[in-house]
Amino acid sequence: MGMRQDESMKNRSVLALTALFGIVNISFGLSGCAQSSSPSTEPTPTPTTSPTVSTKTLAQYWVADTSRGFRLYREFVQVNPVPDAITAALRQLVSQKPSDTDYVSLWPKGTLINSVKIDGDSAIVDLTFPKLNLGSEAESLAIAQLVWTATAADTSVKKISLTVNGEKIESLAGHVDATKTFARGLTYEVLAPIWITSPTENQSVAAKGFTLSGMASTFEANVVWKVLKDGVLIQEGSTTALEAAPAWKPWSVTIESLKPGTYQFFAMEYSAKDGSLVAQDTKYAILK
């Protein structure tokens, strides 16, 4: 498939996400933030940026579109973990924007994380937020953003419950039972089937021996990659993750002969059935 289809899907994704709060129903598995007897572990690899003494590297989970519906993507940020790592990570999540402009949050401006109380492997997250105009799948995914971000910030915490202004409520947006305890769902039901984890958005990296890498859960572990410069296709190829779906495994490829400059990197999954684009992740990077 050519770049026209890839860019078309990206444009549709951006438009769909821009209008997300008016969407009644989004294709997303409700198990994404339901109780899970075997929550998945935090995906690797770890970030390349080293934290300073006063900060900690924490994962945050954002939303973008795939042909399977909206899914989660991850970014790492440097956060001062005060009063604790979960509170700091969640407050950053609801108040800041992701580095990658292809991602968004389902939590509206004005959302506040009031407190986080940890009890064993559980955390009670108290929040305040404007009205959520979300369908049931989007409401589930918004909760999944909190679940995955919180349990990444403190891996001893396996599940969270929610209160609003100190009180239990039946639902956040009228669809999902908010009186339940929420844990991570299965990776292939919640996370996008393909990520680029290195380089990060707008990262400066060495051109010599450049390695493009990420995580994937794809048919037969296939990962298609492309390199563009100023919108022109420079190189393309394919590689495989360490294991096929439903496993969630790393992939990487060393790309040779890239000169210094700014490039855009694509990682994609195409349908084995009809060749359509299933999902993609893109990153800009500056090669030196």
C-alpha positions in Angstrom: 0.0 0.0 0.0 1.3 3.5 -0.8 1.7 6.5 1.4 -1.5 8.0 0.2 -3.5 5.5 2.2 -1.3 5.8 5.3 -1.7 9.6 5.3 -5.5 9.3 4.7 -5.9 7.1 7.7 -3.8 9.5 9.8 -6.0 12.5 8.7 -9.2 10.6 9.5 -7.8 9.7 12.9 -7.0 13.3 13.7 -10.4 14.4 12.6 -12.2 11.7 14.5 -10.3 12.4 17.7 -10.9 16.1 17.4 -14.6 15.4 17.4 -14.4 12.6 20.0 -16.4 14.2 22.7 -19.4 14.3 20.4 -19.1 10.6 19.5 -21.8 8.4 20.9 -20.0 5.1 20.4 -16.4 4.1 19.7 -15.2 0.6 18.8 -13.3 -0.3 21.9 -13.4 -3.5 24.0 -15.0 -2.8 27.4 -12.5 -5.3 28.9 -9.9 -2.6 28.5 -10.6 -1.4 31.9 -12.7 -4.1 33.5 -11.5 -6.3 36.3 -8.7 -8.6 35.1 -7.5 -11.7 36.9 -4.1 -11.5 35.1 -3.2 -7.9 34.3 -0.3 -7.5 31.9 3.1 -6.3 32.9 4.5 -2.9 31.9 5.8 -3.1 28.3 9.5 -2.7 27.6 11.9 -1.2 26.5 12.6 1.5 29.0 13.1 5.2 28.0 16.4 6.4 26.9 16.3 9.7 28.8 17.9 9.6 32.3 16.0 11.4 35.0 17.5 14.1 37.1 17.8 13.7 40.9 14.5 15.5 41.6 12.4 13.8 38.9 11.3 10.3 37.9 10.6 8.8 34.5 6.9 7.8 34.4 4.7 6.4 31.7 1.5 8.0 30.5 -1.1 6.6 28.2 -2.8 8.5 25.5 -5.4 7.7 22.8 -5.2 7.4 19.0 -7.2 5.7 16.3 -6.8 2.3 14.6 -9.0 0.3 12.4 -9.9 -1.8 15.5 -11.1 1.3 17.3 -9.3 3.8 19.6 -6.4 2.3 21.5 -3.7 3.4 24.0 -0.2 4.6 23.2 2.5 5.3 25.7 4.9 8.2 26.3 7.5 8.7 29.0 7.8 12.0 30.9 10.0 13.4 33.6 7.8 14.2 36.7 8.6 15.3 40.2 6.9 12.4 42.1 5.2 14.6 44.7 3.2 13.8 46.8 3.6 10.3 45.3 4.3 8.8 41.8 0.7 7.9 41.0 -0.7 11.3 41.9 2.1 13.1 40.0 1.7 10.9 36.9 -2.1 11.3 36.8 -2.0 15.1 37.4 0.4 15.4 34.5 -1.8 13.2 32.4 -5.0 15.3 32.9 -3.3 18.7 32.7 -0.7 18.4 29.9 -0.7 17.4 26.2 1.3 14.5 24.8 4.5 15.2 22.8 3.1 13.3 19.8 0.3 15.4 18.3 -1.3 12.2 16.9 -2.3 11.4 20.5 -5.0 12.9 22.7 -6.6 12.4 26.1 -10.3 11.7 26.7 -10.2 13.7 29.9 -11.4 17.3 29.3 -9.7 20.5 30.3 -10.4 21.3 34.0 -10.1 17.7 35.2 -8.4 17.5 38.6 -6.8 14.7 40.5 -7.6 15.6 44.1 -5.9 12.7 45.9 -4.6 9.1 45.7 -4.9 6.8 48.6 -2.9 3.5 48.4 -4.1 0.5 50.4 -2.0 -2.6 49.6 -2.2 -3.3 45.9 -5.1 -0.9 45.4 -5.4 2.8 45.0 -8.4 5.1 45.4 -8.2 8.0 42.9 -10.4 10.9 43.8 -11.1 13.4 40.9 -13.1 16.3 39.8 -14.0 16.8 36.2 -16.4 18.7 33.8 -19.2 16.7 32.2 -18.0 13.8 30.1 -19.8 13.6 26.8 -18.6 10.1 25.9 -20.1 6.8 24.7 -19.7 3.6 26.7 -16.5 2.5 24.9 -14.9 5.9 25.2 -15.8 6.1 28.9 -14.1 2.7 29.4 -11.0 3.9 27.5 -10.8 7.1 29.6 -10.8 5.0 32.7 -8.1 2.7 31.1 -5.9 5.8 30.7 -6.0 6.3 34.5 -5.5 2.6 35.2 -2.5 2.0 33.0 -0.9 5.3 34.0 -1.4 4.7 37.7 -0.2 1.0 37.7 2.9 2.0 35.7 3.8 4.7 38.1 3.7 2.3 41.1 3.9 -1.3 40.0 2.9 -2.6 43.4 -0.6 -1.2 42.7 -2.6 -3.6 40.5 -6.1 -2.0 40.6 -7.8 1.3 41.2 -11.2 2.5 42.3 -12.6 6.0 41.6 -14.4 8.6 43.7 -15.6 12.0 42.6 -15.2 14.8 45.2 -14.8 12.2 47.8 -17.9 10.3 47.0 -18.7 7.1 45.1 -20.8 7.6 42.0 -22.6 5.1 39.8 -20.9 6.2 36.5 -18.6 8.9 35.1 -20.4 9.4 31.9 -23.5 7.3 32.3 -22.4 4.0 30.8 -19.7 2.2 32.8 -20.3 1.1 36.4 -17.9 3.3 38.3 -18.5 1.5 41.6 -16.3 -1.3 40.5 -12.5 -1.8 40.9 -10.6 -1.5 37.7 -7.5 -3.3 36.6 -5.4 -3.6 33.4 -7.1 -5.4 30.6 -5.4 -7.6 28.1 -2.8 -5.8 26.0 -4.2 -6.8 22.6 -7.6 -5.4 23.7 -6.4 -2.1 25.1 -3.0 -1.1 23.5 -2.5 -0.1 19.9 -1.2 -3.2 18.0 2.0 -1.3 17.0 4.2 1.3 18.7 7.4 3.1 18.0 9.3 3.4 21.3 12.6 4.7 19.9 13.1 7.3 18.7 10.7 9.4 20.7 8.9 12.3 19.1 11.5 15.0 17.9 14.4 13.1 19.6 17.9 13.8 18.4 19.8 10.6 17.6 22.9 9.4 15.9 22.5 8.7 12.2 25.3 6.1 12.2 23.9 2.7 13.2 20.4 4.1 13.7 17.9 1.6 15.1 14.1 2.0 14.9 12.4 -0.1 17.6 9.0 -0.6 19.3 6.4 -3.0 20.5 3.9 -5.0 18.5 1.1 -7.5 18.7 0.5 -8.3 15.0 -0.5 -11.2 12.7 2.6 -13.4 12.3 4.6 -10.7 14.2 4.8 -8.6 11.0 5.9 -4.9 11.2 6.2 -2.8 8.1 8.4 0.3 8.4 9.0 3.4 6.2 11.3 6.4 6.3 10.3 9.8 4.8 12.2 13.0 4.5 10.3 16.2 3.5 7.3 13.9 2.6 9.4 11.8 0.2 9.7 8.1 0.8 13.4 7.3 1.4 13.5 3.7 2.6 11.0 1.0 3.4 11.0 -2.6 4.5 9.6 -5.1 7.0 10.7 -6.9 10.2 9.1 -9.1 12.8 8.5 -8.8 16.5 9.8 -11.5 18.8 6.4 -13.2 18.8 3.1 -12.9 17.0 -0.2 -11.7 18.4 -1.8 -12.1 20.9 1.7 -11.7 22.5 3.0 -8.1 23.0 6.7 -8.2 22.1 9.6 -5.9 21.0 10.7 -5.4 17.4 13.7 -3.5 16.0 15.5 -2.8 12.7 18.8 -1.1 12.0 18.4 1.4 9.1 21.6 2.2 7.2 22.6 5.1 4.9 20.6 7.8 6.5 22.3 11.2 6.3 21.9 13.9 9.0 18.5 15.6 8.8 14.9 15.5 10.0 13.0 12.3 9.2 9.6 10.8 9.8 9.4 7.1 10.7 6.4 4.9 10.2 5.7 1.5 11.8 2.5 -0.2 10.4 0.4 -3.3 10.5 -1.5 -4.2 7.3 -4.5 -6.6 7.2 -3.6 -10.1 6.1 -7.1 -10.4 4.8 -7.4 -7.4 2.4 -4.2 -5.4 2.7 -5.8 -2.5 4.4 -3.9 -0.5 7.0 -4.8 -1.7 10.5 -2.7 0.6 12.6 0.4 2.8 12.6 2.6 4.9 14.8 4.8 7.7 13.5 7.7 9.7 14.9 9.8 12.6 13.8 13.4 12.5 14.7 16.5 14.5 14.1 19.5 12.5 12.9 23.0 13.9 13.5 
